[in-house]
């Protein structure tokens, strides 16, 4: 018979926890959880306001240039469609510009085509989705439409693209009051549409 006395559950648990503590098993490290001080928050806010003050003017000057470029891209794409479709379908296509739209609307462009040149010469229909008005951005206007003709009924200006690849020669200048502008040239012999470089 051994001389060891029976161990109670409480004593056994206490002995086990002591062993675990000594060996490092089950110990929890203290995590340093601190938040931001008011000083740090105010400092970050001041830095954000300074950065915004530096970036805002450059962004606002970039916006008109972006609007003019976007309007130029729309005109180039629509004119390119007119030139290609005129050659492929053997029907004259017409690129319209509405410079004085109703109050509250922006100037816009759209595309038409001569549906039946033999039976109804000179009668143009809107060309599907391309015939829907494509408005310019706010404050963006057609500054000049050199070489454009005027439709007597609608008063819209237009350039023709012919089945033989030729077109009405012209220069389209799109501008913003802040001074940004782009000039697009239509070549009469080839019907090609290009952006004209402005001399600096």
C-alpha positions as CSV (number, residue, x, y, z in Angstrom):
1,X,0.0,0.0,0.0
2,X,1.4,3.4,-1.0
3,X,1.5,6.3,1.4
4,X,0.1,8.8,-1.3
5,X,-3.2,10.4,-0.4
6,X,-6.0,10.6,-2.9
7,X,-5.9,13.9,-5.0
8,X,-9.1,15.9,-5.3
9,X,-10.2,17.3,-8.7
10,X,-9.5,20.9,-7.7
11,X,-5.9,20.0,-6.7
12,X,-5.4,18.1,-9.9
13,X,-6.6,21.1,-12.0
14,X,-4.4,23.5,-10.1
15,X,-1.4,21.3,-10.6
16,X,-2.1,21.0,-14.3
17,X,-2.5,24.8,-14.7
18,X,0.8,25.4,-12.8
19,X,2.6,23.0,-15.1
20,X,1.2,24.6,-18.2
21,X,2.1,28.1,-16.9
22,X,5.7,27.0,-16.2
23,X,6.0,25.4,-19.7
24,X,4.3,28.3,-21.5
25,X,1.4,26.2,-22.8
26,X,-1.9,28.0,-22.9
27,X,-0.4,31.3,-21.8
28,X,-1.8,34.4,-23.4
29,X,0.3,37.3,-24.5
30,X,-0.9,40.7,-23.6
31,X,-1.9,42.6,-26.8
32,X,-1.2,46.3,-26.8
33,X,-4.5,47.8,-28.0
34,X,-4.3,51.5,-28.2
35,X,-6.3,53.8,-30.4
36,X,-5.4,57.1,-32.1
37,X,-5.1,60.2,-30.1
38,X,-7.0,63.3,-31.0
39,X,-3.8,65.0,-32.0
40,X,-3.0,62.2,-34.6
41,X,-6.6,62.4,-36.1
42,X,-6.4,66.2,-36.4
43,X,-2.9,65.9,-38.1
44,X,-4.2,63.4,-40.6
45,X,-7.2,65.6,-41.4
46,X,-5.0,68.7,-41.9
47,X,-2.8,66.6,-44.4
48,X,-5.9,65.5,-46.3
49,X,-7.1,69.1,-46.6
50,X,-3.7,70.3,-47.8
51,X,-3.6,67.5,-50.5
52,X,-7.1,68.3,-51.6
53,X,-6.2,72.0,-52.0
54,X,-3.3,71.1,-54.2
55,X,-5.1,68.5,-56.3
56,X,-8.5,70.3,-56.8
57,X,-7.3,73.1,-59.1
58,X,-5.4,70.7,-61.4
59,X,-8.4,68.4,-61.5
60,X,-10.9,71.2,-62.4
61,X,-8.6,72.4,-65.2
62,X,-8.3,68.8,-66.5
63,X,-12.1,68.4,-66.7
64,X,-12.8,70.9,-69.6
65,X,-9.9,69.3,-71.6
66,X,-11.5,65.9,-71.0
67,X,-14.9,67.0,-72.1
68,X,-13.5,68.5,-75.3
69,X,-11.5,65.4,-76.1
70,X,-14.5,63.2,-75.5
71,X,-16.6,65.3,-77.8
72,X,-13.8,65.2,-80.4
73,X,-13.7,61.4,-80.1
74,X,-17.5,61.2,-80.7
75,X,-17.2,63.3,-83.9
76,X,-14.3,61.3,-85.2
77,X,-16.1,58.0,-84.6
78,X,-19.3,59.2,-86.2
79,X,-17.5,60.7,-89.2
80,X,-15.5,57.4,-89.6
81,X,-18.8,55.5,-89.5
82,X,-20.2,57.8,-92.2
83,X,-17.2,57.4,-94.5
84,X,-17.0,53.6,-94.1
85,X,-20.8,53.0,-94.6
86,X,-21.0,55.3,-97.6
87,X,-18.4,53.2,-99.4
88,X,-19.8,49.9,-98.3
89,X,-23.5,50.6,-99.0
90,X,-23.0,52.9,-102.0
91,X,-25.2,55.5,-100.4
92,X,-24.4,59.0,-99.4
93,X,-24.1,59.6,-95.7
94,X,-24.4,62.9,-93.9
95,X,-22.9,64.0,-90.6
96,X,-25.2,66.6,-89.0
97,X,-24.4,69.2,-86.4
98,X,-27.1,71.0,-84.4
99,X,-25.4,74.1,-83.0
100,X,-28.4,75.9,-81.6
101,X,-30.6,73.2,-79.9
102,X,-33.7,74.0,-77.8
103,X,-33.2,75.7,-74.5
104,X,-31.6,73.5,-71.9
105,X,-30.0,71.1,-74.4
106,X,-26.4,70.8,-75.4
107,X,-25.3,71.0,-79.1
108,X,-25.3,67.6,-80.7
109,X,-24.4,65.6,-83.7
110,X,-26.1,62.7,-85.5
111,X,-25.8,60.6,-88.7
112,X,-28.2,60.3,-91.6
113,X,-28.1,58.4,-94.9
114,X,-29.7,58.7,-98.4
115,X,-32.1,55.8,-98.3
116,X,-33.0,55.6,-102.0
117,X,-30.8,57.8,-104.2
118,X,-32.6,56.8,-107.4
119,X,-36.2,57.3,-106.4
120,X,-35.7,59.9,-103.6
121,X,-32.4,61.7,-104.2
122,X,-31.5,64.1,-101.5
123,X,-33.9,62.6,-98.9
124,X,-32.0,61.5,-95.8
125,X,-33.1,59.3,-93.0
126,X,-31.5,58.9,-89.5
127,X,-29.2,55.9,-89.3
128,X,-30.4,53.7,-86.5
129,X,-28.7,54.3,-83.2
130,X,-26.2,56.6,-85.0
131,X,-29.1,58.8,-85.9
132,X,-29.9,59.5,-82.3
133,X,-28.6,62.8,-80.9
134,X,-25.1,62.6,-79.4
135,X,-24.8,65.7,-77.2
136,X,-21.6,67.4,-76.4
137,X,-20.6,67.9,-72.7
138,X,-21.7,70.9,-70.7
139,X,-20.3,74.2,-71.9
140,X,-18.7,72.5,-74.9
141,X,-19.7,74.0,-78.3
142,X,-19.0,73.7,-82.0
143,X,-16.8,76.8,-82.3
144,X,-16.6,76.6,-86.1
145,X,-17.8,74.3,-88.9
146,X,-15.7,75.4,-91.9
147,X,-17.0,74.1,-95.2
148,X,-20.3,72.8,-93.8
149,X,-23.5,73.3,-95.7
150,X,-26.9,74.1,-94.1
151,X,-30.0,72.0,-94.3
152,X,-32.8,74.5,-95.3
153,X,-35.5,72.6,-93.3
154,X,-33.7,71.8,-90.0
155,X,-31.1,74.6,-90.1
156,X,-28.5,71.9,-89.1
157,X,-25.0,72.1,-90.6
158,X,-23.7,69.0,-92.4
159,X,-20.9,67.3,-94.2
160,X,-21.5,64.7,-96.9
161,X,-19.6,61.4,-97.3
162,X,-19.9,59.9,-100.8
163,X,-19.9,56.3,-102.1
164,X,-16.6,57.0,-104.1
165,X,-14.8,57.8,-100.8
166,X,-14.8,61.5,-101.2
167,X,-16.3,63.9,-98.7
168,X,-17.2,67.6,-98.1
169,X,-13.9,69.2,-97.1
170,X,-14.1,70.9,-93.8
171,X,-12.7,71.7,-90.4
172,X,-14.7,71.2,-87.2
173,X,-13.5,73.1,-84.1
174,X,-14.9,72.0,-80.7
175,X,-14.2,74.3,-77.8
176,X,-14.7,75.0,-74.1
177,X,-14.9,78.6,-72.7
178,X,-11.8,77.8,-70.5
179,X,-9.8,77.7,-73.7
180,X,-9.5,74.0,-74.5
181,X,-10.2,73.2,-78.1
182,X,-9.7,70.5,-80.7
183,X,-9.9,70.8,-84.5
184,X,-10.9,67.9,-86.7
185,X,-10.1,67.9,-90.4
186,X,-12.1,66.2,-93.1
187,X,-10.1,65.5,-96.3
188,X,-12.1,66.0,-99.5
189,X,-10.2,63.5,-101.7
190,X,-10.0,60.6,-99.3
191,X,-12.8,61.3,-96.8
192,X,-10.3,60.7,-94.0
193,X,-11.0,62.3,-90.7
194,X,-8.0,63.4,-88.6
195,X,-7.2,65.6,-85.6
196,X,-5.4,68.7,-86.8
197,X,-2.4,69.6,-84.7
198,X,-2.6,73.1,-83.3
199,X,0.7,75.1,-83.5
200,X,2.0,76.1,-80.0
